[in-house]
Amino acid sequence: MEPVSNRIQIILGGATVADTSRAIRVLETHHAPTYYLWPDDIVADLRPVPGRSYCEWKGVASYFDVISGGQVAARAAWCYAAPTRFFRPLTNHVAFYAGKMDACMVDGIRVVPQPGDFYGGWVTPNLIGIPKGAPGTEHW
């Protein structure tokens, strides 16, 4: 987990969801990086939705529909309101599923969503290795 100054851009419905140069990047074993954004850098509407998930490392995640440019992306973002002690810097920061947005970019480079429909990592050309999520890799 580290603060980064890469330019992060997220687009939905042809409108900006976020455009910031401050984020927290989380790197986990066999995962593509996940970028968590400061809530005040998000200009789209986030609507809380029912349901939670549990990560043994980060804690309980809450999910949001993302509303931007007249579009609604269901359960397209998540955050940890009360993460575990080590991940406390992520408190209320929001991450987005790249596959549910029109585009997500890191320093102007369009990302590819991490394989599968559970993990939210952002794959960029400089990533080395194979991220889990594709069939057969779920239990790595």
Residue pairs with C-beta under 8 A, 6 or more apart in sequence:
1 24
1 25
1 26
1 27
1 86
1 87
1 89
1 90
2 24
2 25
2 27
3 22
3 23
3 24
3 25
4 22
4 23
4 24
4 25
4 35
5 21
5 22
6 21
6 23
6 25
6 106
6 107
7 19
7 20
7 21
7 105
7 106
7 107
7 108
8 18
8 19
8 20
8 21
8 23
8 35
8 37
8 104
8 105
8 106
9 16
9 18
9 19
9 103
9 104
9 105
9 108
10 16
10 17
10 18
10 19
10 44
10 96
10 101
10 103
10 104
10 105
11 17
11 68
11 101
11 102
11 103
11 104
12 44
12 66
12 68
12 69
12 71
12 73
12 76
12 100
12 101
12 102
13 68
13 69
13 70
13 71
13 102
14 69
14 102
15 44
15 68
15 69
16 43
16 44
16 68
17 42
17 43
17 44
17 66
17 68
17 96
17 101
18 37
18 41
18 42
18 43
18 44
18 96
19 41
20 37
20 38
20 41
22 38
22 41
23 35
23 36
23 37
23 38
23 93
24 35
24 36
24 89
24 90
24 93
25 33
25 34
25 35
25 36
26 33
26 34
26 35
26 36
26 87
26 90
27 33
28 34
28 57
29 140
30 129
30 130
30 131
30 132
30 137
30 140
31 114
31 119
31 121
31 131
31 132
32 114
32 119
32 121
32 122
32 123
32 124
32 127
32 131
33 121
33 122
33 124
33 127
34 95
34 120
34 121
34 122
35 95
35 96
35 106
35 122
36 79
36 90
36 93
36 94
36 95
37 93
37 94
37 95
37 96
38 93
39 92
39 93
39 94
42 94
43 68
44 66
44 67
44 68
45 66
45 67
45 68
46 64
46 65
46 66
46 67
46 77
46 94
47 64
47 65
47 67
47 72
48 62
48 63
48 64
49 63
49 64
49 65
49 74
49 75
51 63
51 75
52 60
52 61
52 62
52 63
53 60
53 61
53 63
53 78
54 60
54 61
55 61
57 84
57 86
57 87
58 80
58 83
58 84
58 87
58 90
59 80
59 82
59 83
59 84
59 87
60 80
60 81
60 82
61 78
61 79
61 80
62 78
62 79
62 80
62 81
63 75
63 77
63 78
64 75
64 76
64 77
64 78
64 79
64 94
65 72
65 73
65 74
65 75
65 76
66 72
66 73
66 76
66 77
66 96
66 100
66 101
67 73
73 97
73 100
73 101
74 100
75 97
75 100
76 96
76 97
76 100
76 101
77 94
77 95
77 96
77 97
78 94
78 95
78 120
79 90
79 92
79 93
79 94
79 95
80 87
80 90
80 91
80 92
80 93
81 91
81 92
82 91
83 90
83 91
95 120
96 104
96 120
97 113
97 120
98 104
98 111
98 112
98 113
98 114
98 120
98 122
99 113
99 117
103 110
104 110
104 111
104 122
105 111
106 122
106 124
109 124
109 125
111 122
111 123
111 124
112 122
112 123
112 124
113 120
113 121
113 122
113 123
114 120
114 121
114 122
114 123
114 131
114 133
115 131
115 132
115 133
115 134
115 137
116 132
116 133
116 134
116 137
116 138
118 133
119 131
119 132
119 133
121 131
121 133
123 131
130 137
131 137
132 138
132 140
